[in-house]
Amino acid sequence: MYVLTRRTKVTGARQQVIEKTRQTIIPLLRGRPGFLGYCAVLAEDGRTGLSINIFEDRQRALEANGAVREAMTSSLRAEFSGEPDIVAGEALIHEVDHPKRQSDEHMVGVYVVVRTYDGVSSDFQKIASIVRASMLPAITEAPGSGGYYLFPNERQSRRNCSGLLGHNLQRDRPPGSDGSRCR
């Protein structure tokens, strides 16, 4: 499983960004080979967009990223600006609580917290082992937990990223965390 995140500056109006993403990016990804999941987040400040793209393997994820990049520069140019910050890698941990496919007409809000860790050990298997033993049970057994991903950034060997998906996590969010609602 390969996870690719894109963090992009948002310049369009909130509702316009949401609608154009639903109309352009979601259909583009759903039809791609190896597609497993997608979540687009508009941060609470309204100026940052983040997407989490999940594919069976690296090649299919990168091919899809190329198609998304093309759509961003042609169809979504007015809504987003600048080069996206991309963090991507093979998932070391991927725990999902039976995801349900959502229709475009009825998108359920999911709360998302994405964290990047710089300067960590490049022994990713050791990190994954520690997370599995000490953190994962608490995360996945928490009320409202929807999923958790941990992956190294293949472009920077000492940078990891984790993503936590859940329902009703906003109310239980620790002070200072930078989560956003997924639409």
N, C-alpha and C positions, 0 to 999 in steps of 0.2 A: 504494500500500500504506500502511495506517495502523496504527500501533502504539500500544497503550494499556497502561500498566502501572498496577497497583493495589498499594499497600503498605498492609497492614492489621495491626493488633495482634491476636495470637492469644491466646485465653483458654482454649480447649479442650485436651484431651489430644491429643498428637501423632497417634496412630493414628485417633482419632475425627475429627480435622480432615481427615486424608487420605481416609478412607472417605467422609465426608459431601461432600467436594469432588468426589470421583469420581462419587458418586451424584447430585449436584445440579447442579453447575456444568458439568461436561463434557458431559452430554447436552443441557443447555440451549444451549450454544454450538455444538455440532456440527450442530444442525439449523437454524442461522441462515443467512440469505442472506449471501454475501460472506465467510463464515468461512474463514480460511486456516490458523490455528494457535493453540495455547494451551499454555502451560507454567505450572504452579503450583509454587511453591517454598516450602518451609518452611525458614527460616533455621536455621543450626546451633544458635543459642541457643534455638530452639523457640518464641520469642515474637513472631516477625514472619513474616507470610505475604506473598508477592509473586506476582502473576500477570502474565504477558505475554500479551496478546491481540492477534492479528494478523488484520486484515480487509482486504478489497479497497479500502475507502474510509472516510472519516470518518463519514458518516451511518450506515452499517451498524455501525461500531464503537461509536458513541454509543448507538444503539438497543440493541445487545447489552449495553452497560454498564448501561443502565437496567434490563434484565431481571436482570442479575447483582446489581445493587443491591437490587432487590426480593427476590431469593432470599436475599441476605445478611441482610436485616432480618426475613425471615419464617422460613425453614428453617434458617439457619445462625447465628442470633442467639447461641446458647450457645457457639459456637466462635470467634467474632470479635467485637471491640468497637471502638467509635469510628468516626469518619469515615476512609475510606481517603485516602491521599495519592495523587493521580492525576497521572501525567505522560503526555502523549499528543501525537502529531504525525505528520505525513506522513514516511514513511521516506525519508531521503536516500540511505542505503546499506542494502541488504538482500542479504546473501550467505548462502545456505543450502546445505549439502552434502546434497542429495537426501534430504529428511526421509522417514522411514518411519512409516506410521500404526501406532500401538501399540494393542493390545487392552486392555480394562480389566483383564483377568486377568493380563497380562504387561506391566507398565510398566517400561521400561528406565530406569535412573537416568542423568540428564544433569546435568552440572555447569554452573552458571549464574553469571556475574559480571555484575552490573548496576551501572553507574556513572552518576552525574549530575554535570554540570559546570556550576557557577554562575559568572556574570561573564564568559562567553565572548562573542566577537564575534557580532553578529546577522547577519553575512554567512555564512549557512549553506552556500551553494554553495561558498564558498571553503574552509570547514572540511571539507566533504565531499571536495573535490578534494585537499586535503592528506592526509586520512586514506586515500583511495584510493591515492595515490602512495606514501606513506611507511609506513603501518601495515597496510593491508589485506592485502598479499601475505604478510607475516609471520604475521598472524593466521590467514588461511585455509589456509596451507600447513603450519601447525603440526600435529604428530601429534594426532589426536583432535578437531580442530576440527569443529564441527557447524554453526556459523552465526554471523553478526554483523549487528547492526542499529544504525544511528545515526539519531536523529531529534531535531528541536528540540521543546521543550515549547511548544505553541501558546499556553499561558496565561501563560508568562513568556518574553519574547523573548530573554533572555540566559542561558537554561538549556538545555543539551543533555543527552541521555541516550544511552547505548550499552548494548547487551546482547551478551554473548558466550556461546554455547552450545557445549558440547563433551562428549566422552566422556573419562574418565580425566584431567580437567584438575586435579582436586584435588591430585594428587601433584605437579604442576608449577606450582601456584599461587604467585605471588610473595608474600613475607611482607607481611602487612597488608591483603591484598585481602579483600573481604567476600563471597565467593561462597557459594553454597549448593547442596545437591543438589536436583535436580528429581525429583519422584516422580509 
